Amino acid sequence: MAGTDRADVREERRRRIREWVLGGGFVRAAELAEEFDVSLMTIHRDLDFLQSQGWLRKVRGGATGLPSAQFHGSVAERMSTMAQTKQLLARAAATLVRPGQTVLLDDSTTCLHMTRQFQSLTPLTVITNSLPAMAALAKEPGVSLIALGGSYFPAYDAFMGLHTADSVEAFRADVLFMSTTAVTRGRCYHTSPETVQVKRAMMAAATRRVLVADHSKFVRDGLYALAPVTDFDLLVVDDGLPAERVRALRADGLEVRVVARGQAQAAED
């Protein structure tokens, strides 16, 4: 019983640390140790665990919840960032789907918006590692859902890692829709090796590969390289991406579909 109590205390402490860091942006390890009356070593173990799940990023002296090249932000942060633009991109991407196809969706919040468009495109087979996408499609008439398992990463709300990548290899999709953390120097980047592992497997399993990314992704950095952006067949992006960047991408042989933001730009600005 005592062991169970200790586990419960540890879980509650980590939950509170997670909320503290994500709410405040930064917290010092020494402050956490004092707040919870535990050793600094215990706090560092807590921070290591929370970082491994993608909740936060350890920095010198503490931890931060602010997005960076190594930490992409929580699911809630990503859902609220560029939300109107992501919805527009999702609707534009969904026009590429044809009834009867097998569609592969990644765990991005941009592609999650696409699930709302599938009702009018059935019958469809949808393969995904995104838990919210699974929940959205599980009871959708006309959608045959294939859920990719593996290790669950709460901060991504998705299944990631080796077993998920192995699961992808058992399937072949007509089209893949994927987003990315950053596009820089002609390559797509992500914030964890587990993400890259799964997304590379998805790219290999699809006949057509569509990258759906808002313009803000082109001014960010990521830690782990996924693939050259030209490995995709099509980029769907909003008109916030400068025209010269669009021309350069097209000159490199990438098909680019630019979506006008209109009212969404005014709402987000």
N, C-alpha and C positions, 0 to 999 in steps of 0.2 A: 504493500500500500504506500509506503514511504517513497518508493521509487516512482510510483504513479504521481504522487503529489509533487515531487520535484520536477517531473516532466511537465505537469500542468503549469507549475509556476514558471518554468522556462518558456513554455509556449506563450503564456500571457505576457511575460516580460518582452519577448521578441515582437509580439503584436504591438505592444505599446511603443517600443523603440521604432518600429516601422512607421507608425502613425506620427510619432514625434518628428522623425527625420523628414518624411514626405510633407508634413505640415509646415515645418520651419525652414526647410531647405538645407540646414547644416546643424549638426550637434557634435559637441566634443565628447570623446570617449570618457574622459575623467568626470564630466557632468553626469553621464549615464551611470557610471559606477557608483557615484555618490547618491543619485536618485534612487537606485534600486538596491543599494547597500550590498553590492557584490564586488568582487575583485576586478581590476582592469583586464586581467586575462580572460575572465568570464565574458566581459563585454566584447572583447575582441573576437572571441569565439562566436558570440551572437551576431556580430557584424559580418564575420566571414560567412556564416550561414545565410544571412539575409542577402548578402551580395551574391552568393552562389545561385540564389533564386531570382535574382534580377530586381530586388526591391530597392536597393540603394547602391552607392559606390563608396568604398572606403577611401579616405584621403588621410593625409598626415594629421594625426591628432583626433580623428573622428570619422564622420561619415556625412555624405550629402545625398539629397534626393534630386538634385538638379541634373537635367539631361547633359550628357557629354559624349565624347567619342566612345566611352566605355559603358555608359548607362543611358538608355533611351528614354527614360521616364516611365511612370506607371501607366497602366492601361487607362485609368481615368484621365490622366494628363494627355495621353495620345488621342483619346476620343474627343476631347475638347479642343485640341489644337487643329486649326484649319478645318473645323467640322463642316462648314457649309461648302467649302471647296472640295473636300473629300466626297461629299454626297454628290456633287456635280460630276466628279470624275467617275464615281461608281456607276452613275446612271449612263454616262457615255460608254464606259467599258462594257456594261451589260448589253448594249446594243450589238456587241460582237458575238453574243451567245445565240446559238440556234437550238431549237427543241430537238431532243434526242442525243445531244452531245454529252460527253463526260468532261466535267469541269473540275479542275484542281485549284483550290483556294488556299493561300497561305494564311498566317495568323495575323496579318496586318489589320488595323482598324479601317483602313481605306477599303480593303476587300470585304470586310464585314458588312459595310454599307451595301455591297452588291447583293447580299442575300435577300434584301427587301424587294429586289427587282425580279426575282426568279419565279414568282407566282405566275406571271404571264408568259413564262418561257418554257414551261413544262411540256413534255416529260424531260427530266434532266437527271443525270447521275452526278453527284457532287462529292468530291473527296477532299477532306480537310483535316488539319491538326488543330484548328481553332475551336476551343470549347464554346465560346459564344455563338460561332457559326453553326456548330452542331445543334445547340439549343434552339436556334432560330429556324433550322431546317428540319428538325426531327419529326415534326408533325405537319410538315408542308405537303399537301396532296400533290402527287406527281413527281416528287423529288425522291430519288433513291440515294440515301445518304451512306457514305462509307467514312467511318471515323478512324483516323490514324492514331494509334496508341503510342505508348512509350513513357518517358518520365515527364510528369506534369510540373510545369514551371508556373507558379502562381502569378508572378509579376507579369508574365506574358499571357496568362490565361490560356495556355496552349501546351501541347505535348511536343517535346523537343528531344534531341540527342540521337544516339546511335540506333536505338530500337525503332524510333519514328522514321529515321532515314531508311532503315531496312524495310519497313512496312511500305514505304512509297514505291520501292523497287518491284513490288508485286503487281503494280497497276500501270496502265497506259491511258493517258488523258488526251482528249482532243485539244484542249487549250488550258493553259495555266495563267492565272491572274495573281500577280505578286507585287508587293511594294518593297521599299527598301529604306533603311535608316538614312543613308547618305549616298550621293553620287558626286564623286570628286575625281579629277584627273582621268575621267573616262571610265571609272570603275564604280561598281556598287559595293557599299560597305555595310556591315552590321556590327552589333555591339557584343555578340557572344559567338563562340565557335559552334555551340550547339545549334544556333539559328542558321549559320552558314551551312552546316552539315545537312540539315533538313532541306534547305532551299536549293542546294545544289542537286540533291536527289530529285526534288520536284522538277527542276529544269530539265533533267535528263529523262524524266518520265512523260514529258508533254510534247505533242507534235508542234503546237504553236505556243509561244511564250510572250505574254503581254505584261509589261511593267507599267503599273499605275502609280504615279508619284506626283505629289504637288510640288510647286516650284521651290518651296523652302528646303526640300531635300538636297537641292543643288548648291546650297551654301553651308552645308554641314560636313562634319568629318565622322568617320567611323573607324573602328579599330581593326576589324577583320574583313579582308577583301572577299567578296562573293564571286564576282565575274565582271568582265567588261560589259558596259551597258549595251554594246553592239551585239552581245550574245542573245539579246531579246529580239523578237520579230517586230514588235511595235511598242512605242512609248506613248502612253496617254498622260498628258500633263496640262496644267492650266496655263492661261496666258500671262501669268506672273513671271514665267521664265523668259528672260530677255530674248528678243528675236534673233540676235546674233548667236546665242547658244543653240537655239532651235536650228538655225541654218548650219551650224557646225556639226550637229548631230546627224542631220540629214546628209551632209557631205560625207560623213563617215559610213553611210549606207543604212542608217537606222530610219525606219518609217516612224514619223512622229504625228500624232493627232493632238492638236491644241484645242482645249476647251475654254470658251469664254466664261469668265467668272460673273460678270454683270453685277447683280444685286448681292451675290455672295461676297464680293470684294468689299462693298460698302459696309456690310454687316461685320466683317472680320476686321476691317480697318478701324 
